[in-house]
């Protein structure tokens, strides 16, 4: 019976795409922003007290980000309702069509991708790790000349 429903119009498919993309932009932004900020904070401050690798700090930052994401999901959804984002008026069978499901999935994929890229903005403001940017001195072999002829060749 799903296939017997009238296909949604291009405008309805765009609306499905857009309504699904916007919340995921917010989720992606918050997730990456919090993960990067928390991971950097953990590495800089907690890493001084305990031995903690960069990847371990990133993992802990991701855990904090996930917990915050679950907590903020209600607020993101409420914000989308305030913006007036609503699914288009369609029959329930139309939402079950492959075209509608694809539009929904593509909206979520594009939304989370854009949100994650935007959520990387803390990287612009972070200072480079001074320990990593200091060049390591390279040992130079010193050759000494024992005779006057060798001194001339070396110079």
DRENKEDO-724499 format. One record per residue (C-alpha): residue number from 1; residue in three letters; x, y, z. Coordinates in steps of 0.5 Angstrom, whole numbers. Example, Ala and Ser with C-alpha at 12.3 -4.5 7.8 and 13.67 -1.06 7.14 Angstrom:
<nodes>
 lumdo pafi     X     Y     Z
     1  ala    25    -9    16
     2  ser    27    -2    14
</nodes>
This chain:
<nodes>
 lumdo pafi     X     Y     Z
     1  unk     0     0     0
     2  unk     6     5     1
     3  unk     8     5    -6
     4  unk     0     7    -8
     5  unk     1    13    -5
     6  unk     2    19    -9
     7  unk     9    21   -10
     8  unk    11    28    -6
     9  unk    13    34   -10
    10  unk    20    37   -10
    11  unk    18    42    -6
    12  unk    15    37     0
    13  unk    22    33    -1
    14  unk    26    40     0
    15  unk    22    41     6
    16  unk    23    34     9
    17  unk    31    35     7
    18  unk    31    42    10
    19  unk    27    40    17
    20  unk    31    34    18
    21  unk    38    38    16
    22  unk    37    44    21
    23  unk    37    40    28
    24  unk    43    36    25
    25  unk    47    42    24
    26  unk    46    44    31
    27  unk    47    37    34
    28  unk    54    37    30
    29  unk    56    44    32
    30  unk    55    43    39
    31  unk    58    36    39
    32  unk    65    38    35
    33  unk    65    45    39
    34  unk    64    41    46
    35  unk    69    35    44
    36  unk    74    40    42
    37  unk    74    45    48
    38  unk    73    39    53
    39  unk    79    35    50
    40  unk    83    41    50
    41  unk    82    43    57
    42  unk    83    36    59
    43  unk    89    35    56
    44  unk    92    42    58
    45  unk    90    42    66
    46  unk    88    34    68
    47  unk    94    32    63
    48  unk    99    36    68
    49  unk    97    31    74
    50  unk    96    25    71
    51  unk    99    22    65
    52  unk    94    23    59
    53  unk    95    22    52
    54  unk    92    27    47
    55  unk    88    21    44
    56  unk    85    19    52
    57  unk    84    27    53
    58  unk    80    27    46
    59  unk    76    21    48
    60  unk    74    24    55
    61  unk    72    30    51
    62  unk    68    26    47
    63  unk    65    23    53
    64  unk    63    30    55
    65  unk    60    32    49
    66  unk    56    26    48
    67  unk    53    27    55
    68  unk    52    34    53
    69  unk    49    32    47
    70  unk    44    28    50
    71  unk    42    33    55
    72  unk    41    39    50
    73  unk    37    35    45
    74  unk    31    37    48
    75  unk    33    45    47
    76  unk    35    44    40
    77  unk    28    41    38
    78  unk    25    46    42
    79  unk    29    51    38
    80  unk    27    48    32
    81  unk    20    49    34
    82  unk    21    56    35
    83  unk    24    57    28
    84  unk    17    54    26
    85  unk    20    48    23
    86  unk    15    43    21
    87  unk    14    37    17
    88  unk    10    38    10
    89  unk     3    37    10
    90  unk     3    30     7
    91  unk    -1    23     8
    92  unk     3    18    13
    93  unk     4    13     7
    94  unk     8    19     3
    95  unk    13    19     9
    96  unk    14    12     8
    97  unk    16    12     1
    98  unk    23    11    -1
    99  unk    24    19    -4
   100  unk    21    21     3
   101  unk    26    17     7
   102  unk    32    19     2
   103  unk    30    26     3
   104  unk    30    25    10
   105  unk    37    22    11
   106  unk    40    26     6
   107  unk    38    32    10
   108  unk    41    29    16
   109  unk    47    27    13
   110  unk    48    34    10
   111  unk    46    37    17
   112  unk    51    33    21
   113  unk    57    34    16
   114  unk    56    42    16
   115  unk    55    42    23
   116  unk    61    38    25
   117  unk    65    43    20
   118  unk    62    49    23
   119  unk    64    46    30
   120  unk    71    46    29
   121  unk    72    53    30
   122  unk    75    53    37
   123  unk    81    50    33
   124  unk    82    57    30
   125  unk    83    60    37
   126  unk    87    55    40
   127  unk    95    57    41
   128  unk   100    52    38
   129  unk   103    47    43
   130  unk   109    50    45
   131  unk   113    44    47
   132  unk   111    41    40
   133  unk   113    47    36
   134  unk   120    48    39
   135  unk   125    45    34
   136  unk   129    39    36
   137  unk   137    41    35
   138  unk   140    37    30
   139  unk   147    34    32
   140  unk   152    37    27
   141  unk   159    33    26
   142  unk   165    37    27
   143  unk   171    35    23
   144  unk   178    38    25
   145  unk   183    39    20
   146  unk   190    36    23
   147  unk   195    39    17
   148  unk   195    46    13
   149  unk   193    42     7
   150  unk   186    39    10
   151  unk   185    46    13
   152  unk   185    49     6
   153  unk   181    44     3
   154  unk   175    45     9
   155  unk   175    52     8
</nodes>
